[in-house]
Amino acid sequence: MYIYDMPYIERKKLCIILDQNNSYEELAVAHMEFDTTTLQTLRREFYRGNSPTEELLNLWSHGNHTVLELFILLSRMKHFQAMTVIKSLVNEKYHRLIKEGEPQLPELMSNLQVAAHKSEKILNVPSRENNESVSDNRRQHLKPKSPLSLIKTNISDISCVAESAGAIPQIPYEDLRKSTNNWDSGSILGRGGFGIVFKGTWKCTQVAIKRIEKREDSPESRGQQIKQSITELHCLNAYRHDNVLPLYGYSVDGPQPCLVYQYMSGGCLERRLHVRDPNRVLSWPTRLNIAIGTARGLQFLHTIGEKPLVHGDIKSANILLDSNDNPRIGDFGLAREGPQTPYIYVSRIHGTMPYLPHEFLRGKKFSTKVDTYSFGIVLFEIATSLGVHSDKRKNKFLRDHVVEYEGNVSELKDPRAQGGENYFRGLIEIGKLCVQSRANDRPEMVTVLIQLEALM
């Protein structure tokens, strides 16, 4: 059971317990790995008469986390009262953690990974119910031949990095350490499921450096971390476009591998859509420009080669803005080569749940139409500035909230941005085409781009 599916009564009781004595603070920072800025935001909820724990669970649910993961984190806190509230929602074999605590974790977690809050990816989802593997003739690989099958969990074994990097330069780890003032916490731009992103100055140039972290609670995830990083290195070397985030270099000679990107001073689209400073609210022409630029980048990825490159994790958090609010698509760690046929079956699901269509989540059918659907959700975000998931709505997912809205759809328009009625309606209508239930009914991204340009 996912966090956002937790029954109201259990969730309410849990919030009351964790709000007492500010227990939510330890859960947020020490176990879910949120930063101090987020913690301050949670504290402000109390003064607004809201539950800080409720807001914490909302934030964490965006990463597709489960009640079982929460149950285990509460076990690490030894918060047995809170565990008792939700124990009926997890498998009985984990109930002994309430009595026996931490010593039982290694045994119980042998096949379980508990991820940090910002991973926002569905990882290691079991394959079909009959557990059959995908046949070799269905397996797809990036061209030139992807080195992913060669990756070991130990970074010293990664001999395929140079092959993936091509002309991208290797940067000494020591240079990156100095560029961030010895990885100073004040340089942190954000945290992800596989690492920390720092702002640094390298070669007299501002850069963003993703330092890949080893997770102590899940050593087996190390291989997944490296695989995704090399996939990204490979993609950004092979596919270069004005709307794809430039990669400046990489480092593998230090204790932690790093990827070095162009620094995007405008931040990610997700944060800009929810900014509180009225002077930084995106205008409607700017919103349309962001939509057009992102669509242009996606159609490039889908059409540049013999087979399309499917990004697989399109969302507002992965669309980065430069100083002029021009968009670039980032985070290619889940990218895969798509099919020439309408779709292929895959053995595992990756991505962020509120942005994924049912045929992929349920049927594991993978195609460019997965990106189209995800982009449609982003268009809804751009038009409304609403979150992709909220327990405060009748329809929790933004897709259902917009498509099934019973009132005047103009009521969903972001009220902070003046005017723009035609922009809003155009974004909503094109978004609805992109998120249609049947994959065949969704347009290709080339068509979406043309439709968006017609709104100008």
Secondary structure, 3 states (H helix, E strand, C coil): CEHHHCCHHHHHHHHHHHHHHHHHHHHHHHHCCCCHHHHHHHHHHHHCCCCHHHHHHHHHHCCCCEHHHHHHHHHHCCCHHHHHHHHHHCCHHHCCHHHHCHHHHHHHCCCCCCCCCCCCCCCCCCCCCCCCCCCHHHCCCCCCCCCHHHCCCCHHHCCCHHHHHCCCCECCHHHHHHHCCCCCHHHEEEEECCEEEEEEEECCEEEEEEEECCCCCCCCHHHHHHHHHHHHHHHHHHCCCCCECCEEEEECCCCCCEEEEECCCCEEHHHHHCCCCHHHCCCHHHHHHHHHHHHHHHHHHHHCCCCCEECCCCCHHHEEECCCCCEEECCCCCCEECCCCCCEECCCCCCCHHHCCHHHHCCCEECHHHHHHHHHHHHHHHHHCCCCECCCCCCCEHHHHHHCCCCCHHHHCCCCCCCCHHHHHHHHHHHHHHCCCCHHHCCCHHHHHHHHHCCC
